[in-house]
Amino acid sequence: MQTRHGSLLDELPAYHPGARMLDAYRVVQVSSPDGTPAPPEIAERFQGRAWTLRQLEERGVRITGAAAWYLALGSDWQLEIEPF
């Protein structure tokens, strides 16, 4: 779909379900909904490499229109992702 400013995909946040599933992203931060950093055993699962949105979903990350979420240690953790 084209908009006045270009492709609709170009206007979506990286974690939006309409984003390109095969583009590379990196996880910048993993934190609780109140902003508390995740423990190292959670954060280290995503650090140091590029991920596609599909790979993140295959590892249990829920990609929503508002955020990316990962359930571990009985808590939801929000992943901040950006293009790699």
VEXLOPA-640791 format. One record per residue: residue number from 1; residue in three letters; y, x, z of N, C-alpha, C, O, CB in turn. Coordinates in Angstrom, 3 decimals, decimal comma. Each point is the difference from the previous one (the first is absolute). Last residue first. Glycine has a CB too. Layout:
seq | type | nc2 | nc1 | nc3 | cac2 | cac1 | cac3 | cc2 | cc1 | cc3 | oc2 | oc1 | oc3 | cbc2 | cbc1 | cbc3
NUM | ALA | Y | X | Z | Y | X | Z | Y | X | Z | Y | X | Z | Y | X | Z
...
***
This chain:
seq | type | nc2 | nc1 | nc3 | cac2 | cac1 | cac3 | cc2 | cc1 | cc3 | oc2 | oc1 | oc3 | cbc2 | cbc1 | cbc3
84 | PHE | -3,316 | 19,133 | 12,610 | -0,301 | 1,428 | 0,185 | 0,735 | 0,846 | -1,000 | -0,135 | 1,223 | 0,009 | -2,092 | -1,813 | 0,877
83 | PRO | 3,635 | -4,392 | 1,339 | -0,595 | 0,659 | -1,172 | -0,144 | 1,498 | 0,232 | 0,872 | 0,635 | 0,593 | 0,124 | -2,389 | -2,081
82 | GLU | -1,142 | -1,159 | 5,847 | 0,997 | 0,218 | -1,049 | -0,691 | 0,659 | -1,183 | -1,054 | 0,615 | 0,163 | 2,937 | -0,396 | 1,535
81 | ILE | -2,808 | -3,048 | 3,495 | -0,440 | 0,747 | -1,180 | 1,129 | 0,132 | -0,994 | 0,904 | -0,833 | -0,060 | -3,235 | 0,024 | 0,395
80 | GLU | 0,930 | -0,476 | 5,101 | 1,148 | 0,107 | -0,887 | -0,450 | 0,865 | -1,167 | -0,356 | 1,164 | 0,186 | 2,074 | -1,422 | 1,715
79 | LEU | -4,605 | -2,872 | 1,716 | 0,105 | 1,221 | -0,799 | 1,251 | -0,084 | -0,856 | 0,204 | -0,972 | -0,728 | -2,719 | 1,265 | 0,698
78 | GLN | 0,644 | -2,649 | 4,915 | 0,741 | -0,161 | -1,250 | 0,112 | 1,352 | -0,691 | 0,384 | 0,993 | 0,617 | 0,913 | -2,950 | 0,331
77 | TRP | -5,020 | -0,309 | 2,612 | 0,906 | 1,117 | -0,234 | 0,662 | -0,198 | -1,351 | -0,669 | -0,291 | -0,992 | -0,743 | 1,854 | 2,405
76 | ASP | -1,517 | -4,521 | 2,687 | 0,485 | 0,084 | -1,376 | 1,000 | 1,132 | -0,093 | 0,874 | 0,134 | 0,857 | -1,236 | -2,605 | -1,225
75 | SER | -3,853 | 2,196 | 3,994 | 1,409 | -0,269 | -0,271 | 0,270 | 0,032 | -1,494 | -0,719 | 0,639 | -0,768 | 1,342 | 0,343 | 2,984
74 | GLY | -4,853 | 0,173 | 0,115 | 0,399 | -1,297 | 0,513 | 1,452 | -0,364 | -0,222 | 0,493 | -0,955 | 0,601 | -2,227 | 1,266 | 1,047
73 | LEU | -0,404 | 3,688 | -3,388 | 0,126 | 0,092 | 1,453 | 0,534 | -1,301 | 0,605 | 0,729 | 0,019 | 0,992 | -0,347 | 2,446 | -1,224
72 | ALA | 0,478 | -2,698 | -4,719 | -0,832 | 1,040 | 0,623 | 0,302 | 0,047 | 1,489 | 1,121 | -0,283 | 0,424 | -1,173 | 1,632 | -2,571
71 | LEU | 1,662 | -3,753 | -2,924 | -0,514 | -0,369 | 1,305 | -0,915 | 1,107 | 0,506 | -1,002 | 0,325 | -0,637 | 1,168 | -2,785 | 0,071
70 | TYR | 4,175 | 2,102 | -3,078 | -1,326 | 0,563 | 0,238 | -0,416 | -0,356 | 1,418 | 0,749 | 0,263 | 0,941 | -0,348 | 1,643 | -2,581
69 | TRP | 3,583 | -3,294 | -2,578 | -0,520 | -0,039 | 1,368 | -1,417 | 0,554 | 0,067 | -0,794 | -0,166 | -0,926 | 2,239 | -1,818 | 1,400
68 | ALA | 3,548 | 1,478 | -3,532 | -1,393 | 0,436 | -0,101 | -0,515 | 0,161 | 1,426 | 0,634 | 0,664 | 0,819 | -0,260 | 0,523 | -3,073
67 | ALA | 3,778 | -4,571 | 0,199 | -0,375 | 1,276 | 0,615 | -1,438 | 0,360 | -0,366 | -0,688 | -0,747 | -0,696 | 2,289 | 0,323 | 2,600
66 | ALA | 0,835 | -3,498 | -3,642 | 0,973 | 0,497 | 0,966 | -0,329 | 1,393 | 0,533 | 0,905 | 0,719 | 0,423 | -0,475 | -3,069 | 0,188
65 | GLY | -3,162 | -0,216 | -3,729 | 1,331 | 0,037 | -0,596 | 1,037 | 0,600 | 0,929 | 1,060 | 0,428 | -0,456 | -1,674 | -2,412 | -0,872
64 | THR | -4,392 | 3,646 | 1,955 | 0,622 | -1,317 | -0,077 | 1,355 | 0,133 | -0,671 | 0,435 | 1,107 | -0,319 | -1,648 | -1,879 | 2,398
63 | ILE | -3,757 | 3,503 | -1,097 | 1,272 | 0,123 | -0,700 | 0,562 | -1,414 | -0,143 | -0,609 | -0,847 | -0,653 | -0,120 | 2,972 | -0,614
62 | ARG | -3,001 | 0,381 | 4,618 | 0,403 | -1,268 | -0,607 | 1,381 | 0,183 | -0,599 | 0,961 | 0,258 | 0,726 | -2,353 | -1,608 | 0,916
61 | VAL | -2,833 | 4,926 | -0,496 | 1,431 | -0,280 | 0,099 | 0,278 | -1,321 | -0,707 | -0,441 | -0,211 | -1,130 | 1,016 | 2,693 | 1,218
60 | GLY | -4,950 | -0,174 | 0,125 | 0,321 | -1,002 | 1,008 | 1,471 | -0,298 | 0,191 | 0,352 | -0,778 | 0,886 | -2,373 | 1,496 | 0,196
59 | ARG | -0,320 | 2,197 | -4,350 | -0,138 | 0,591 | 1,337 | 0,468 | -0,948 | 1,093 | 0,160 | 0,403 | 1,152 | 0,155 | 1,846 | -2,162
58 | GLU | 0,045 | -3,363 | -3,603 | -1,419 | 0,291 | 0,189 | -0,281 | 0,595 | 1,370 | -1,129 | -0,071 | 0,487 | 0,922 | 0,421 | -2,934
57 | GLU | 4,698 | -1,100 | 1,104 | -0,678 | -1,266 | 0,280 | -1,492 | 0,215 | 0,244 | -0,586 | -0,663 | 0,856 | 2,285 | -0,533 | -2,259
56 | LEU | 0,809 | 4,924 | 0,058 | 0,400 | -0,418 | 1,347 | -0,708 | -1,297 | 0,383 | -0,513 | -0,121 | 1,113 | 2,754 | 1,237 | -1,412
55 | GLN | -2,842 | 0,397 | -4,056 | -0,717 | 0,856 | 0,949 | 0,361 | -0,365 | 1,437 | -0,865 | -0,017 | 0,876 | 0,820 | 1,865 | -2,578
54 | ARG | 2,398 | -4,087 | -1,739 | -1,407 | -0,415 | 0,028 | -0,803 | 0,833 | 1,004 | -0,805 | -0,551 | 0,751 | 0,987 | -0,158 | -3,160
53 | LEU | 4,260 | 1,866 | 1,472 | -0,047 | -1,193 | 0,845 | -1,438 | -0,503 | 0,118 | -0,407 | -0,491 | 1,053 | 2,762 | -0,117 | -1,741
52 | THR | -1,892 | 5,738 | -0,091 | 0,387 | -1,160 | -0,786 | -0,037 | -1,193 | 0,963 | -0,633 | 0,069 | 1,054 | -0,287 | 0,909 | -3,278
51 | TRP | 1,900 | 4,241 | 3,693 | -0,878 | -1,159 | 0,004 | 0,468 | -0,983 | -1,058 | 1,197 | -0,095 | -0,272 | -1,700 | 0,410 | 2,723
50 | ALA | 1,029 | 5,311 | -0,717 | 0,495 | -1,158 | -0,742 | -1,066 | -1,089 | 0,021 | -1,198 | 0,281 | -0,019 | 2,636 | 1,194 | -1,470
49 | ARG | -0,787 | 2,327 | 5,478 | -0,536 | -0,231 | -1,339 | 0,654 | -1,212 | -0,631 | 0,657 | -0,800 | 0,665 | -2,829 | 1,828 | 0,013
48 | GLY | 2,948 | 0,729 | 3,948 | -0,380 | 1,159 | -0,787 | -0,584 | -0,250 | -1,374 | -0,520 | 0,927 | -0,620 | 0,161 | 0,079 | 2,739
47 | GLN | 0,079 | -4,647 | 2,092 | 0,920 | 1,083 | -0,307 | -0,583 | 1,000 | -0,986 | -1,214 | 0,186 | -0,081 | 2,192 | -0,478 | 2,330
46 | PHE | -3,079 | -3,721 | -0,094 | 0,751 | -0,270 | -1,229 | 0,902 | 1,154 | -0,428 | 0,603 | -0,069 | -1,071 | -0,673 | -2,320 | 1,679
45 | ARG | -2,717 | 2,259 | 3,401 | -0,890 | -0,577 | -1,016 | 0,691 | -0,125 | -1,354 | -0,659 | -0,049 | -1,039 | -0,530 | -1,198 | 2,845
44 | GLU | 3,395 | 2,643 | 2,310 | -0,623 | 1,069 | -0,785 | -0,947 | -0,529 | -1,078 | -0,327 | 0,727 | -0,938 | 0,518 | 0,737 | 2,934
43 | ALA | 1,969 | -4,413 | 1,229 | 0,939 | 0,527 | -0,999 | -0,657 | 1,033 | -0,912 | 0,282 | 0,030 | -1,198 | 1,585 | -0,440 | 2,803
42 | ILE | -4,395 | -1,335 | 2,066 | 0,283 | -1,034 | -0,998 | 0,863 | 0,582 | -1,115 | -0,338 | -0,133 | -1,176 | 0,179 | -1,669 | 2,944
41 | GLU | -0,916 | 4,520 | 1,911 | -1,272 | -0,351 | -0,645 | 0,147 | -1,123 | -1,028 | -0,845 | -0,142 | -0,884 | -0,317 | 0,857 | 2,965
40 | PRO | 4,957 | 0,746 | 0,654 | -0,394 | 0,926 | -1,074 | -1,298 | -0,393 | -0,715 | -0,106 | 0,173 | -1,214 | 1,250 | 1,605 | 2,494
39 | PRO | 1,784 | -5,700 | 0,905 | -0,648 | 1,209 | 0,517 | -0,471 | 0,878 | -1,158 | -0,254 | -0,498 | -1,098 | -0,470 | -0,747 | 3,177
38 | ALA | 4,952 | -1,848 | -2,992 | -1,442 | -0,151 | 0,211 | -0,568 | 1,275 | 0,600 | 0,549 | 1,082 | -0,207 | -0,703 | -2,699 | -1,719
37 | PRO | 5,360 | 0,018 | 2,680 | -0,892 | 0,738 | -0,904 | -1,472 | -0,214 | 0,354 | -0,358 | -0,115 | 1,172 | 2,159 | 1,824 | -1,488
36 | THR | 2,073 | -5,379 | 1,214 | -0,664 | 1,089 | 0,714 | -0,942 | 0,727 | -0,957 | -0,822 | -0,647 | -0,649 | 0,988 | -0,616 | 2,845
35 | GLY | 2,452 | -2,807 | -3,226 | 0,501 | 1,319 | -0,393 | -0,617 | 1,182 | 0,715 | 0,334 | 1,144 | -0,307 | 1,720 | -2,284 | -0,198
34 | ASP | -3,078 | -3,792 | 0,617 | 1,244 | 0,274 | 0,732 | 0,550 | 1,401 | -0,266 | 1,000 | 0,396 | 0,598 | -1,780 | -1,971 | 1,154
33 | PRO | -3,364 | 0,008 | -3,730 | 1,086 | -0,878 | -0,451 | 1,328 | 0,237 | 0,732 | 1,066 | -0,293 | -0,540 | -2,806 | -1,384 | -0,015
32 | SER | -1,438 | 5,875 | 0,239 | -0,238 | -1,369 | 0,452 | 1,145 | -0,876 | -0,495 | 1,017 | 0,523 | -0,456 | -2,291 | 0,283 | 2,511
31 | SER | 0,006 | 3,575 | -4,945 | 0,555 | -0,372 | 1,304 | -0,395 | -1,422 | 0,358 | -0,471 | -0,764 | -0,844 | 2,399 | 2,328 | 0,488
30 | VAL | -2,072 | 2,870 | -3,460 | -0,863 | -1,055 | 0,516 | 0,507 | -0,312 | 1,398 | 0,084 | 0,888 | 0,849 | -2,122 | -0,152 | -2,242
29 | GLN | 4,095 | 1,825 | -3,417 | -0,049 | -0,212 | 1,443 | -0,984 | -1,114 | 0,310 | -0,151 | -0,949 | -0,769 | 2,537 | 1,726 | 1,021
28 | VAL | -1,946 | 1,067 | -4,653 | 1,065 | 0,760 | 0,643 | -0,103 | -0,092 | 1,514 | 0,247 | 0,976 | 0,710 | 1,221 | -1,382 | -2,689
27 | VAL | -4,943 | 0,040 | -2,378 | 0,329 | -0,680 | 1,247 | 0,987 | 0,888 | 0,739 | -0,323 | 1,129 | 0,368 | -1,950 | -2,306 | -0,236
26 | ARG | 1,587 | 0,853 | -5,620 | -0,335 | 0,756 | 1,210 | 0,425 | -0,816 | 1,199 | 0,957 | -0,772 | -0,064 | -0,697 | 2,992 | -1,123
25 | TYR | -1,808 | -3,117 | -4,366 | 0,919 | -0,205 | 1,122 | -0,396 | 0,939 | 1,122 | -1,121 | 0,505 | 0,044 | 1,506 | -2,928 | -0,679
24 | ALA | -1,389 | 1,326 | -5,106 | -0,228 | 0,763 | 1,229 | 1,119 | -0,260 | 1,013 | 1,179 | -0,070 | -0,347 | -2,397 | 1,839 | -0,978
23 | ASP | -0,864 | -5,207 | -2,636 | 1,032 | 1,012 | 0,237 | -0,266 | 0,676 | 1,345 | -0,582 | -0,608 | 0,898 | 2,278 | -0,704 | -2,274
22 | LEU | -4,228 | -2,450 | -0,379 | -0,521 | 1,337 | -0,262 | 1,052 | 1,095 | 0,134 | -0,318 | 1,177 | -0,172 | -1,326 | -2,225 | -1,335
21 | MET | 2,408 | -3,804 | 2,077 | -1,089 | 0,374 | 0,911 | -0,490 | 1,427 | -0,208 | -0,646 | 0,550 | 0,892 | -0,020 | -2,927 | -0,853
20 | ARG | 5,627 | -0,020 | -0,766 | -1,104 | 0,553 | -0,790 | -1,069 | 0,575 | 0,926 | 0,270 | 0,902 | 0,793 | 1,313 | -0,386 | -2,693
19 | ALA | 1,468 | -4,618 | 3,561 | 0,198 | 1,407 | -0,344 | -1,234 | 0,501 | -0,748 | -1,073 | -0,598 | 0,083 | 2,574 | 0,959 | 1,943
18 | GLY | -0,991 | -4,772 | -0,030 | 0,205 | 0,155 | -1,427 | 0,247 | 1,429 | -0,427 | 0,125 | 0,274 | -1,194 | 0,760 | -2,543 | 1,190
17 | PRO | -1,428 | 0,914 | 4,672 | -1,251 | -0,206 | -0,745 | 0,150 | 0,156 | -1,513 | -0,989 | 0,290 | -0,673 | 0,297 | -1,815 | 2,484
16 | HIS | 3,859 | 4,268 | 1,582 | -0,106 | -1,381 | -0,466 | -1,280 | -0,173 | -0,811 | -0,372 | 0,898 | -0,755 | 2,889 | -1,118 | 0,721
15 | TYR | -0,592 | 4,340 | 2,038 | -1,157 | -0,641 | 0,608 | -0,183 | -1,441 | -0,438 | -0,899 | -0,675 | 0,502 | 1,197 | 2,172 | 1,420
14 | ALA | 3,412 | 1,308 | -3,434 | -1,251 | 0,700 | -0,304 | -1,230 | -0,740 | 0,528 | -1,059 | 0,059 | -0,626 | 2,328 | 2,081 | 0,681
13 | PRO | 3,103 | -5,019 | -1,304 | -0,284 | 1,110 | 0,913 | -1,378 | 0,583 | -0,303 | -0,840 | -0,667 | -0,605 | 2,295 | -0,385 | 2,385
12 | LEU | 1,229 | -1,308 | -5,810 | -0,797 | -0,314 | 1,168 | -0,130 | 1,208 | 0,911 | -0,016 | 1,133 | -0,479 | -1,224 | -2,837 | -0,846
11 | GLU | 3,411 | 1,470 | -3,099 | 0,845 | -0,518 | 1,060 | -0,762 | -0,271 | 1,289 | 0,618 | -0,330 | 1,011 | 0,814 | -0,652 | -2,758
10 | ASP | -3,383 | 2,495 | -2,444 | 0,958 | 1,018 | 0,400 | 0,847 | -0,442 | 1,177 | 0,601 | 0,838 | 0,673 | -0,561 | -0,039 | -3,007
9 | LEU | -3,166 | -3,753 | 0,220 | -0,666 | 1,005 | 0,825 | 0,966 | 1,067 | 0,484 | -0,188 | 0,548 | 1,086 | -1,908 | -0,969 | -2,344
8 | LEU | 3,543 | -2,896 | -1,824 | -0,097 | -0,519 | 1,349 | -0,653 | 1,018 | 0,926 | 0,391 | 0,115 | 1,162 | -0,522 | -2,439 | -2,078
7 | SER | 2,817 | 3,960 | -3,464 | -1,286 | -0,539 | 0,406 | 0,041 | -0,495 | 1,436 | 0,648 | 0,605 | 0,854 | -1,775 | 0,937 | -2,450
6 | GLY | 5,869 | -1,331 | -0,480 | -1,188 | 0,759 | -0,389 | -1,252 | -0,695 | 0,473 | -0,002 | -1,210 | 0,224 | 1,307 | 3,323 | -0,140
5 | HIS | 3,208 | -3,828 | 0,498 | 0,152 | 1,427 | 0,304 | -1,212 | 0,826 | -0,377 | -0,015 | 1,205 | 0,253 | 1,509 | -1,849 | 1,581
4 | ARG | -1,203 | -4,171 | -2,391 | 1,232 | 0,500 | -0,597 | 0,141 | 1,507 | 0,175 | 0,651 | 0,657 | -0,812 | 0,407 | -2,869 | 1,243
3 | THR | -5,963 | 0,611 | -0,379 | 1,177 | -0,576 | 0,636 | 1,212 | 0,584 | -0,695 | -0,125 | 0,816 | -0,913 | -1,058 | -1,116 | 3,152
2 | GLN | -4,390 | -0,457 | -3,533 | 1,244 | 0,751 | -0,071 | 1,105 | -0,746 | 0,746 | 0,079 | -1,228 | -0,051 | -0,780 | 2,218 | -2,163
1 | MET | -4,958 | -0,777 | 2,397 | 1,168 | -0,832 | 0,000 | 1,237 | 0,881 | 0,000 | 0,101 | 0,926 | 0,804 | -1,343 | -2,756 | 0,395
***
